[in-house]
Amino acid sequence: MRQLEYPDRKLSAKDHFDVAIVLGGMIKYDGKNEKLIFNGNIDRLLQALVLQRKGIAGKILISGGSGDIGYPDVAEAKLLLNFCVEMGFDSNAIWIESESRNTAQNAQFSDKLLKTKFTHPEKKSYLIVTSAAHMTRAIACFSATGLHITDYSTGRIAGPRRFDIQNMLIPNIWAIAIWESVLHESIGYAVYQLKGYL
């Protein structure tokens, strides 16, 4: 996981991006109780909201359609926009793209939307906000659109190496879940290459 995860980027008040593009995959919709169930990827949205409050990101673009077979018409981006508004954020500062179902479509549909928002979208600056393990695939997909992008990794799993007994000798069941993420991203990148998305 440490080799897979993209490096962190430190931003300061001097940095500014026209749009922070937040990739979906952070909620599950509980239709019975009509509420959102957040997973660890919610860090993507939270970090982007912080950057916007600091003035580093002008607009936020949430990209994500429905990833739930049970609710194919319930778009994640729309639900997250409602969540942000309920939390007190200005709906005019948050754009949504609610058709994409994978990372390649996140890039394609976001690019299409930005061309309707800006006269010269290629002259704007964009921050891609997604999980550190997912960033390599995301950058490859967005680079193919021709947009000027900068990475901003979130949700880091692997920390600095620690050479102590707890980390070197004591088994940790969480390692199995980490392997699932590693395989998901590695296979996903290979499949995208075969399909010509990258």
Residue frames as a rotation matrix with the C-alpha (Angstrom) as fourth column:
MET 1
0.569 0.822 0.000 0.00
0.822 -0.569 0.000 0.00
0.000 0.000 -1.000 0.00
ARG 2
0.361 -0.511 -0.780 2.85
0.218 -0.767 0.603 2.37
-0.907 -0.388 -0.165 0.79
GLN 3
-0.725 -0.656 0.211 4.20
0.315 -0.044 0.948 1.92
-0.613 0.753 0.239 -2.74
LEU 4
-0.323 0.703 0.634 0.74
0.932 0.120 0.342 2.34
0.164 0.702 -0.693 -4.28
GLU 5
0.540 0.652 -0.532 -0.34
0.764 -0.645 -0.016 5.48
-0.353 -0.398 -0.847 -2.43
TYR 6
0.317 -0.337 0.886 0.39
0.585 -0.667 -0.463 8.83
0.747 0.665 -0.015 -4.06
PRO 7
-0.644 -0.651 -0.402 2.50
0.720 -0.337 -0.607 11.31
0.259 -0.680 0.686 -2.04
ASP 8
0.331 0.708 -0.623 0.83
0.856 -0.504 -0.118 13.98
-0.397 -0.494 -0.773 0.06
ARG 9
-0.271 -0.362 0.892 0.84
0.675 -0.732 -0.092 17.59
0.686 0.577 0.442 -1.11
LYS 10
-0.239 0.134 -0.962 1.06
0.837 -0.474 -0.274 20.51
-0.492 -0.870 0.001 1.30
LEU 11
-0.002 0.324 0.946 -0.90
0.738 -0.638 0.220 23.58
0.675 0.699 -0.238 0.24
SER 12
-0.679 -0.237 -0.695 -0.68
0.661 -0.610 -0.438 27.07
-0.320 -0.756 0.571 1.68
ALA 13
0.232 0.806 -0.544 -2.85
0.448 -0.585 -0.676 30.18
-0.863 -0.087 -0.497 1.60
LYS 14
-0.314 -0.443 -0.839 -0.81
-0.529 -0.653 0.543 31.34
-0.789 0.614 -0.029 -1.43
ASP 15
-0.962 -0.017 0.272 -2.09
0.185 0.690 0.699 28.42
-0.200 0.723 -0.661 -3.51
HIS 16
-0.201 0.949 -0.242 -5.32
-0.551 -0.314 -0.773 28.76
-0.810 -0.022 0.587 -5.46
PHE 17
-0.940 0.033 0.339 -7.25
0.272 0.671 0.690 26.45
-0.205 0.741 -0.640 -7.76
ASP 18
-0.691 0.716 -0.098 -10.33
-0.658 -0.567 0.497 27.36
0.300 0.408 0.862 -9.75
VAL 19
0.468 0.874 -0.131 -12.01
-0.762 0.474 0.441 24.03
0.447 -0.106 0.888 -9.03
ALA 20
-0.647 -0.517 0.560 -11.41
-0.710 0.677 -0.196 21.15
-0.278 -0.524 -0.805 -6.63
ILE 21
0.051 0.636 -0.770 -12.77
-0.774 0.513 0.372 18.03
0.632 0.577 0.518 -8.31
VAL 22
-0.410 -0.093 0.908 -13.89
-0.813 0.488 -0.317 15.49
-0.414 -0.868 -0.275 -5.71
LEU 23
-0.554 0.164 -0.816 -14.30
-0.505 0.714 0.486 11.92
0.662 0.681 -0.312 -6.90
GLY 24
0.324 0.859 0.396 -17.21
-0.881 0.122 0.457 9.90
0.344 -0.497 0.797 -5.51
GLY 25
0.090 -0.216 -0.972 -17.31
0.051 0.976 -0.212 6.49
0.995 -0.031 0.099 -3.88
MET 26
-0.830 -0.494 0.261 -17.83
-0.165 -0.229 -0.959 7.67
0.533 -0.839 0.109 -0.31
ILE 27
-0.484 0.716 0.504 -21.43
-0.813 -0.155 -0.561 6.82
-0.323 -0.681 0.657 0.57
LYS 28
-0.878 0.465 -0.109 -24.01
0.385 0.824 0.415 4.10
0.283 0.322 -0.903 0.61
TYR 29
-0.596 0.721 0.353 -27.66
-0.657 -0.691 0.301 5.13
0.461 -0.052 0.886 0.51
ASP 30
-0.913 0.408 -0.030 -30.02
0.322 0.672 -0.667 3.70
-0.252 -0.618 -0.745 3.12
GLY 31
-0.742 0.646 0.180 -33.31
-0.093 -0.364 0.927 3.97
0.664 0.671 0.330 1.24
LYS 32
-0.072 0.748 -0.660 -35.41
0.767 0.465 0.443 2.59
0.638 -0.474 -0.607 4.06
ASN 33
0.234 0.084 -0.969 -34.38
0.880 -0.441 0.174 5.33
-0.413 -0.893 -0.178 6.46
GLU 34
0.760 0.076 0.646 -33.48
0.509 -0.687 -0.518 7.87
0.405 0.722 -0.561 3.76
LYS 35
0.826 -0.560 -0.068 -30.02
-0.361 -0.617 0.699 8.63
-0.434 -0.552 -0.712 5.08
LEU 36
0.559 -0.727 -0.399 -26.42
-0.495 0.094 -0.864 8.44
0.666 0.680 -0.307 3.97
ILE 37
0.899 -0.425 0.102 -23.93
0.181 0.576 0.797 5.93
-0.398 -0.698 0.595 5.31
PHE 38
0.696 -0.684 -0.219 -20.39
-0.699 -0.577 -0.423 7.29
0.163 0.448 -0.879 4.91
ASN 39
0.818 -0.557 -0.144 -17.27
0.568 0.821 0.052 5.19
0.090 -0.124 0.988 4.41
GLY 40
0.220 -0.836 -0.502 -13.61
0.673 -0.243 0.699 6.17
-0.707 -0.491 0.509 4.84
ASN 41
-0.419 -0.400 0.815 -13.54
0.900 -0.303 0.314 7.94
0.121 0.865 0.486 1.49
ILE 42
0.703 0.710 0.028 -15.63
0.693 -0.694 0.197 10.80
0.160 -0.119 -0.980 2.94
ASP 43
0.143 -0.765 -0.628 -12.22
0.545 -0.468 0.695 12.33
-0.826 -0.442 0.350 3.69
ARG 44
-0.537 -0.307 0.786 -12.19
0.843 -0.222 0.490 13.35
0.024 0.925 0.378 0.01
LEU 45
0.235 0.741 0.629 -15.15
0.623 -0.611 0.488 15.69
0.746 0.277 -0.605 0.44
LEU 46
0.814 0.091 -0.574 -14.20
0.558 -0.402 0.726 16.94
-0.165 -0.911 -0.378 3.90
GLN 47
-0.170 -0.962 -0.213 -10.71
0.726 -0.269 0.633 17.94
-0.666 -0.047 0.745 2.77
ALA 48
-0.509 0.038 0.860 -12.12
0.763 -0.443 0.471 19.76
0.399 0.896 0.197 -0.26
LEU 49
0.590 0.795 0.141 -14.59
0.593 -0.545 0.593 21.69
0.549 -0.266 -0.793 1.90
VAL 50
0.520 -0.509 -0.686 -11.75
0.601 -0.353 0.717 22.78
-0.607 -0.785 0.123 4.17
LEU 51
-0.544 -0.775 0.320 -9.74
0.758 -0.291 0.583 23.96
-0.359 0.560 0.747 1.15
GLN 52
-0.113 0.583 0.804 -12.70
0.709 -0.520 0.477 25.96
0.696 0.624 -0.355 -0.10
ARG 53
0.828 0.431 -0.360 -13.23
0.550 -0.493 0.674 27.60
0.113 -0.756 -0.645 3.30
LYS 54
0.180 -0.861 -0.475 -9.55
0.581 -0.297 0.758 28.58
-0.794 -0.412 0.447 3.30
GLY 55
0.645 0.136 -0.752 -9.91
-0.401 -0.777 -0.485 30.14
-0.650 0.614 -0.447 -0.15
ILE 56
-0.478 -0.866 0.148 -7.54
-0.365 0.349 0.863 27.65
-0.799 0.358 -0.483 -1.78
ALA 57
-0.767 0.334 0.549 -10.32
0.626 0.576 0.525 26.15
-0.141 0.746 -0.650 -3.91
GLY 58
-0.877 0.470 -0.095 -12.80
-0.479 -0.850 0.220 28.43
0.023 0.238 0.971 -5.68
LYS 59
0.228 0.957 -0.179 -15.49
-0.948 0.260 0.183 25.94
0.222 0.128 0.967 -6.61
ILE 60
-0.584 -0.286 0.759 -16.01
-0.449 0.893 -0.008 22.30
-0.676 -0.346 -0.651 -5.71
LEU 61
-0.008 0.553 -0.833 -17.10
-0.934 0.293 0.203 19.82
0.357 0.780 0.515 -8.35
ILE 62
-0.269 0.012 0.963 -18.42
-0.570 0.804 -0.169 16.54
-0.776 -0.595 -0.210 -6.94
SER 63
-0.241 0.092 -0.966 -18.29
-0.922 0.291 0.257 13.79
0.304 0.952 0.014 -9.55
GLY 64
-0.975 -0.115 0.188 -20.27
-0.171 0.933 -0.318 10.61
-0.139 -0.342 -0.929 -9.02
GLY 65
-0.251 0.919 -0.304 -23.44
-0.701 0.044 0.712 8.91
0.667 0.392 0.633 -10.20
SER 66
0.607 0.535 0.588 -25.08
-0.790 0.484 0.375 5.86
-0.084 -0.692 0.717 -8.71
GLY 67
-0.471 -0.780 -0.412 -22.80
-0.746 0.601 -0.287 3.03
0.471 0.172 -0.865 -7.69
ASP 68
-0.669 0.333 0.664 -25.58
-0.437 0.546 -0.714 1.12
-0.601 -0.769 -0.220 -5.94
ILE 69
-0.939 0.316 -0.135 -27.39
0.076 0.574 0.816 -1.59
0.335 0.755 -0.563 -7.89
GLY 70
-0.451 0.802 -0.393 -30.31
0.878 0.318 -0.358 -1.32
-0.162 -0.506 -0.847 -5.49
TYR 71
0.454 0.558 -0.695 -30.74
0.416 -0.822 -0.389 2.41
-0.788 -0.112 -0.605 -6.17
PRO 72
-0.202 -0.614 0.763 -29.60
0.950 0.065 0.304 3.02
-0.236 0.786 0.571 -9.78
ASP 73
0.257 0.399 0.880 -31.40
0.663 -0.735 0.139 6.36
0.703 0.548 -0.453 -9.98
VAL 74
0.961 0.025 -0.276 -29.98
0.243 -0.561 0.791 7.80
-0.135 -0.827 -0.545 -6.76
ALA 75
0.479 -0.809 0.341 -26.92
0.320 -0.202 -0.926 9.82
0.818 0.552 0.162 -7.78
GLU 76
0.180 -0.512 -0.840 -24.19
0.983 0.135 0.128 10.16
0.048 -0.848 0.527 -5.18
ALA 77
-0.766 -0.553 0.328 -23.22
0.560 -0.824 -0.082 13.70
0.316 0.121 0.941 -6.22
LYS 78
-0.143 0.807 0.573 -26.78
-0.082 -0.587 0.806 14.97
0.986 0.068 0.150 -5.71
LEU 79
0.691 0.382 -0.613 -26.97
0.504 0.353 0.788 13.41
0.518 -0.854 0.052 -2.26
LEU 80
-0.119 -0.840 -0.529 -23.63
0.992 -0.121 -0.030 14.90
-0.039 -0.528 0.848 -1.29
LEU 81
-0.665 -0.021 0.747 -24.67
0.242 -0.952 0.189 18.33
0.707 0.306 0.638 -2.52
ASN 82
0.423 0.890 0.172 -27.73
-0.014 -0.183 0.983 18.14
0.906 -0.418 -0.064 -0.25
PHE 83
0.520 -0.322 -0.791 -25.46
0.835 0.387 0.392 17.08
0.180 -0.864 0.470 2.61
CYS 84
-0.575 -0.813 0.090 -23.15
0.790 -0.580 -0.196 20.06
0.212 -0.042 0.976 2.04
VAL 85
-0.356 0.538 0.764 -26.08
-0.049 -0.827 0.560 22.48
0.933 0.162 0.321 1.95
GLU 86
0.700 0.631 -0.335 -27.45
0.244 0.229 0.942 21.01
0.671 -0.741 0.006 5.19
MET 87
0.230 -0.722 -0.653 -24.01
0.972 0.141 0.187 21.61
-0.043 -0.678 0.734 6.70
GLY 88
0.558 0.124 -0.821 -24.21
0.346 -0.934 0.094 25.29
-0.755 -0.336 -0.564 5.77
PHE 89
-0.591 -0.805 0.056 -22.22
0.354 -0.197 0.914 25.42
-0.725 0.560 0.401 2.55
ASP 90
-0.090 0.516 -0.852 -23.36
-0.607 -0.706 -0.364 27.58
-0.789 0.485 0.377 -0.37
SER 91
0.369 0.320 0.873 -24.94
0.376 0.807 -0.455 25.47
-0.850 0.496 0.177 -3.11
ASN 92
0.985 0.009 -0.171 -23.74
-0.141 -0.520 -0.843 27.98
-0.097 0.854 -0.511 -5.72
ALA 93
0.223 -0.975 0.006 -20.14
-0.959 -0.219 0.179 27.15
-0.173 -0.045 -0.984 -4.81
ILE 94
-0.474 -0.329 0.817 -20.63
-0.300 0.932 0.201 23.43
-0.828 -0.150 -0.541 -5.41
TRP 95
-0.022 0.399 -0.917 -21.16
-0.996 0.068 0.054 21.91
0.084 0.915 0.396 -8.85
ILE 96
-0.028 0.028 0.999 -22.13
-0.377 0.925 -0.036 18.31
-0.926 -0.378 -0.015 -9.43
GLU 97
-0.352 -0.047 -0.935 -21.64
-0.878 0.362 0.312 15.75
0.324 0.931 -0.168 -12.17
SER 98
-0.176 0.430 0.885 -24.05
-0.774 0.495 -0.395 12.91
-0.608 -0.755 0.246 -11.47
GLU 99
0.704 0.477 -0.527 -23.77
-0.710 0.507 -0.490 10.53
0.033 0.718 0.695 -14.43
SER 100
-0.103 -0.877 -0.468 -20.38
-0.775 0.366 -0.515 8.86
0.623 0.310 -0.718 -14.00
ARG 101
0.901 0.425 0.088 -20.08
-0.401 0.738 0.543 5.32
0.166 -0.524 0.835 -12.68
ASN 102
0.635 -0.767 -0.096 -16.30
0.765 0.606 0.217 4.87
-0.108 -0.212 0.971 -12.72
THR 103
0.113 -0.682 -0.722 -13.07
0.387 -0.640 0.664 6.88
-0.915 -0.354 0.192 -12.68
ALA 104
-0.752 -0.371 0.544 -12.78
0.623 -0.133 0.771 7.13
-0.214 0.919 0.332 -16.46
GLN 105
0.025 0.858 0.514 -16.28
0.817 -0.314 0.484 8.58
0.576 0.407 -0.709 -16.62
ASN 106
0.493 0.027 -0.870 -15.49
0.691 -0.620 0.372 10.92
-0.529 -0.784 -0.324 -13.70
ALA 107
-0.481 -0.805 -0.347 -12.83
0.342 -0.537 0.771 12.45
-0.807 0.252 0.534 -15.93
GLN 108
-0.764 0.191 0.616 -14.84
0.623 -0.032 0.782 12.47
0.169 0.981 -0.094 -19.17
PHE 109
0.218 0.968 0.123 -18.04
0.853 -0.250 0.458 13.89
0.474 0.005 -0.881 -17.69
SER 110
0.357 -0.186 -0.915 -16.24
0.640 -0.665 0.385 16.40
-0.680 -0.723 -0.118 -15.47
ASP 111
-0.741 -0.672 0.003 -14.38
0.409 -0.448 0.795 17.68
-0.533 0.590 0.607 -18.51
LYS 112
-0.477 0.661 0.579 -17.67
0.724 -0.077 0.685 18.00
0.498 0.747 -0.442 -20.39
LEU 113
0.520 0.716 -0.465 -19.27
0.852 -0.397 0.341 19.92
0.060 -0.574 -0.817 -17.52
LEU 114
0.007 -0.618 -0.786 -16.33
0.547 -0.656 0.520 22.28
-0.837 -0.434 0.333 -17.10
LYS 115
-0.838 -0.285 0.466 -16.56
0.541 -0.321 0.777 23.20
-0.072 0.903 0.423 -20.78
THR 116
0.064 0.920 0.387 -20.07
0.734 -0.306 0.606 24.50
0.676 0.245 -0.695 -20.07
LYS 117
0.655 0.170 -0.736 -18.91
0.721 -0.433 0.541 26.48
-0.227 -0.885 -0.407 -17.03
PHE 118
0.087 -0.744 -0.662 -15.82
0.107 -0.654 0.749 28.17
-0.990 -0.136 0.023 -18.47
THR 119
0.843 0.150 -0.517 -15.16
-0.441 -0.357 -0.823 29.81
-0.308 0.922 -0.235 -21.83
HIS 120
0.262 -0.833 -0.488 -11.58
-0.590 0.262 -0.764 28.54
0.764 0.488 -0.423 -21.75
PRO 121
0.951 0.192 0.241 -11.51
-0.307 0.522 0.796 25.59
0.028 -0.831 0.555 -19.34
GLU 122
0.618 -0.775 -0.134 -8.02
0.644 0.597 -0.479 24.63
0.451 0.209 0.868 -20.48
LYS 123
-0.143 -0.673 0.726 -6.70
0.030 -0.736 -0.676 27.85
0.989 -0.075 0.126 -18.89
LYS 124
0.559 0.431 0.709 -8.14
-0.687 -0.238 0.686 27.07
0.464 -0.871 0.163 -15.47
SER 125
-0.624 -0.780 -0.033 -6.45
-0.578 0.490 -0.653 25.16
0.525 -0.389 -0.757 -12.64
TYR 126
0.510 0.836 -0.203 -7.96
-0.561 0.502 0.659 22.02
0.652 -0.222 0.725 -11.17
LEU 127
-0.537 -0.578 0.615 -7.24
-0.843 0.352 -0.406 20.09
0.018 -0.736 -0.677 -8.01
ILE 128
0.065 0.514 -0.855 -8.10
-0.331 0.819 0.468 16.38
0.941 0.253 0.224 -8.12
VAL 129
-0.376 -0.111 0.920 -9.16
-0.925 -0.004 -0.379 15.26
0.046 -0.994 -0.102 -4.66
THR 130
0.635 0.537 -0.556 -9.30
-0.479 0.838 0.262 11.52
0.606 0.100 0.789 -4.10
SER 131
0.916 -0.248 0.316 -7.82
-0.154 0.510 0.846 8.79
-0.371 -0.824 0.429 -1.93
ALA 132
0.133 -0.972 -0.196 -4.05
-0.824 -0.219 0.524 8.38
-0.551 0.092 -0.829 -2.05
ALA 133
-0.429 -0.285 0.857 -4.38
0.045 0.941 0.335 4.78
-0.902 0.183 -0.391 -3.28
HIS 134
0.377 0.711 0.594 -6.74
0.704 0.198 -0.683 5.85
-0.603 0.675 -0.425 -6.07
MET 135
0.464 -0.139 -0.875 -4.79
-0.205 -0.978 0.047 8.92
-0.862 0.158 -0.482 -7.21
THR 136
-0.626 -0.779 0.024 -2.53
-0.162 0.160 0.974 7.27
-0.763 0.606 -0.227 -9.81
ARG 137
-0.515 0.525 0.678 -5.50
0.826 0.515 0.228 5.96
-0.230 0.678 -0.699 -11.77
ALA 138
0.523 0.758 -0.389 -7.39
0.644 -0.651 -0.402 9.24
-0.558 -0.041 -0.829 -11.35
ILE 139
0.078 -0.585 -0.807 -4.48
-0.295 -0.787 0.542 11.34
-0.952 0.196 -0.233 -12.63
ALA 140
-0.829 -0.402 0.389 -4.07
0.192 0.449 0.873 9.08
-0.526 0.798 -0.295 -15.66
CYS 141
-0.140 0.875 0.463 -7.76
0.971 0.212 -0.107 9.42
-0.192 0.434 -0.880 -16.54
PHE 142
0.680 0.434 -0.591 -7.92
0.401 -0.895 -0.196 13.20
-0.614 -0.104 -0.783 -16.05
SER 143
-0.264 -0.851 -0.454 -4.64
-0.152 -0.428 0.891 13.80
-0.953 0.304 -0.016 -17.87
ALA 144
-0.649 0.057 0.758 -6.19
0.673 0.508 0.538 12.16
-0.355 0.859 -0.368 -20.92
THR 145
0.451 0.890 0.065 -8.79
0.846 -0.403 -0.350 14.97
-0.286 0.213 -0.934 -21.03
GLY 146
-0.086 -0.579 0.811 -6.13
0.728 -0.592 -0.345 17.67
0.680 0.561 0.473 -21.41
LEU 147
0.858 0.426 0.288 -7.11
0.107 -0.696 0.710 19.53
0.502 -0.578 -0.643 -18.24
HIS 148
-0.217 -0.915 0.339 -4.39
-0.259 -0.281 -0.924 21.19
0.941 -0.288 -0.176 -16.16
ILE 149
0.767 0.609 -0.204 -4.59
-0.051 0.374 0.926 19.12
0.640 -0.700 0.318 -12.97
THR 150
-0.408 -0.806 0.429 -2.82
-0.651 -0.073 -0.755 18.96
0.640 -0.588 -0.495 -9.63
ASP 151
-0.068 0.336 -0.939 -3.13
0.334 0.895 0.296 16.04
0.940 -0.293 -0.173 -7.21
TYR 152
-0.357 -0.026 0.934 -4.35
-0.833 -0.443 -0.330 16.28
0.422 -0.896 0.137 -3.63
SER 153
-0.427 0.085 -0.900 -4.32
0.074 0.996 0.059 12.91
0.901 -0.041 -0.432 -1.90
THR 154
-0.038 0.471 0.881 -6.58
-0.952 -0.286 0.112 12.07
0.305 -0.834 0.459 1.02
GLY 155
0.783 0.567 0.258 -7.38
-0.622 0.725 0.295 9.08
-0.020 -0.391 0.920 3.20
ARG 156
-0.084 -0.902 -0.423 -3.83
-0.748 0.338 -0.571 7.80
0.658 0.269 -0.703 3.48
ILE 157
0.895 0.400 -0.199 -3.63
-0.222 0.785 0.579 4.27
0.388 -0.474 0.791 4.90
ALA 158
0.465 -0.805 -0.368 0.11
0.800 0.560 -0.215 3.53
0.379 -0.195 0.905 5.09
GLY 159
0.985 -0.175 0.000 1.95
-0.151 -0.851 0.504 5.72
-0.088 -0.496 -0.864 7.54
PRO 160
0.243 -0.967 -0.076 5.69
-0.902 -0.197 -0.386 6.04
0.358 0.162 -0.920 8.10
ARG 161
0.249 -0.234 -0.940 7.60
0.042 0.972 -0.231 2.80
0.968 0.018 0.252 8.59
ARG 162
0.408 -0.091 0.909 7.86
-0.895 -0.239 0.377 1.76
0.183 -0.967 -0.179 12.22
PHE 163
-0.067 -0.540 -0.839 10.39
-0.213 0.829 -0.516 -0.83
0.975 0.144 -0.171 13.31
ASP 164
-0.474 -0.013 0.880 8.86
-0.880 -0.006 -0.474 -1.90
0.012 -1.000 -0.009 16.59
ILE 165
-0.948 0.049 0.314 7.46
-0.026 0.973 -0.231 -5.18
-0.317 -0.227 -0.921 17.92
GLN 166
-0.126 0.992 -0.016 3.83
-0.034 -0.020 -0.999 -4.21
-0.991 -0.125 0.037 17.42
ASN 167
0.472 0.332 -0.816 4.28
-0.729 -0.374 -0.574 -3.45
-0.496 0.866 0.066 13.72
MET 168
-0.254 -0.704 -0.663 6.82
-0.942 0.334 0.006 -6.15
0.217 0.626 -0.749 12.85
LEU 169
-0.953 -0.271 -0.133 5.68
-0.228 0.936 -0.268 -9.21
0.197 -0.225 -0.954 14.80
ILE 170
-0.603 0.780 0.166 2.06
0.031 0.231 -0.973 -8.89
-0.797 -0.581 -0.163 15.92
PRO 171
-0.733 0.367 0.573 -0.45
0.675 0.288 0.680 -9.98
0.084 0.885 -0.459 13.23
ASN 172
-0.662 0.538 -0.522 -3.05
-0.249 -0.815 -0.523 -7.43
-0.707 -0.216 0.674 12.19
ILE 173
-0.196 0.682 0.705 -6.34
0.701 0.600 -0.385 -8.51
-0.685 0.419 -0.596 10.55
TRP 174
0.539 0.388 -0.748 -6.60
-0.093 -0.855 -0.511 -5.06
-0.837 0.345 -0.424 8.93
ALA 175
-0.494 -0.827 -0.268 -3.81
-0.437 -0.030 0.899 -6.16
-0.752 0.561 -0.346 6.56
ILE 176
-0.553 0.362 0.751 -6.32
0.668 0.731 0.139 -8.34
-0.499 0.578 -0.646 4.69
ALA 177
0.579 0.800 -0.158 -8.57
0.586 -0.543 -0.602 -5.36
-0.567 0.256 -0.783 4.00
ILE 178
0.239 -0.588 -0.773 -5.54
-0.469 -0.766 0.439 -3.39
-0.850 0.258 -0.459 2.80
TRP 179
-0.751 -0.508 0.421 -4.69
0.064 0.580 0.812 -6.19
-0.657 0.637 -0.403 0.35
GLU 180
0.055 0.858 0.511 -8.21
0.867 0.213 -0.451 -5.91
-0.496 0.468 -0.732 -1.04
SER 181
0.751 0.197 -0.631 -7.62
0.009 -0.958 -0.287 -2.21
-0.661 0.210 -0.721 -1.76
VAL 182
-0.237 -0.931 -0.279 -4.22
-0.482 -0.137 0.865 -2.87
-0.843 0.339 -0.416 -3.30
LEU 183
-0.681 0.019 0.732 -5.62
0.487 0.759 0.432 -5.53
-0.547 0.651 -0.526 -5.63
HIS 184
0.409 0.911 0.047 -8.64
0.705 -0.283 -0.650 -3.38
-0.579 0.299 -0.758 -6.52
GLU 185
0.626 -0.203 -0.753 -6.48
-0.349 -0.936 -0.037 -0.47
-0.698 0.286 -0.657 -7.63
SER 186
-0.466 -0.884 0.034 -3.79
-0.405 0.247 0.880 -2.58
-0.787 0.396 -0.474 -9.31
ILE 187
-0.499 0.374 0.782 -6.29
0.699 0.707 0.108 -4.60
-0.512 0.600 -0.614 -11.32
GLY 188
0.577 0.775 -0.258 -8.36
0.509 -0.588 -0.629 -1.49
-0.639 0.231 -0.733 -12.05
TYR 189
0.210 -0.589 -0.781 -5.33
-0.543 -0.734 0.408 0.30
-0.813 0.339 -0.474 -13.51
ALA 190
-0.768 -0.534 0.354 -4.45
-0.065 0.615 0.786 -2.70
-0.637 0.581 -0.507 -15.67
VAL 191
-0.123 0.824 0.553 -8.03
0.850 0.375 -0.370 -2.99
-0.513 0.424 -0.747 -16.97
TYR 192
0.663 0.354 -0.660 -8.12
0.083 -0.910 -0.406 0.73
-0.744 0.215 -0.632 -17.79
GLN 193
-0.305 -0.839 -0.450 -4.92
-0.550 -0.231 0.803 0.35
-0.778 0.492 -0.391 -19.78
LEU 194
-0.760 0.056 0.648 -6.41
0.414 0.810 0.415 -2.55
-0.502 0.583 -0.639 -21.75
LYS 195
0.222 0.953 0.207 -9.58
0.867 -0.096 -0.489 -0.55
-0.446 0.288 -0.847 -22.46
GLY 196
-0.318 -0.468 0.825 -7.58
0.838 -0.545 0.015 2.46
0.442 0.696 0.566 -23.58
TYR 197
0.760 0.640 -0.113 -8.89
0.603 -0.630 0.488 4.82
0.242 -0.439 -0.865 -20.89
LEU 198
0.591 -0.604 -0.535 -5.38
0.305 -0.447 0.841 5.93
-0.747 -0.660 -0.080 -19.95
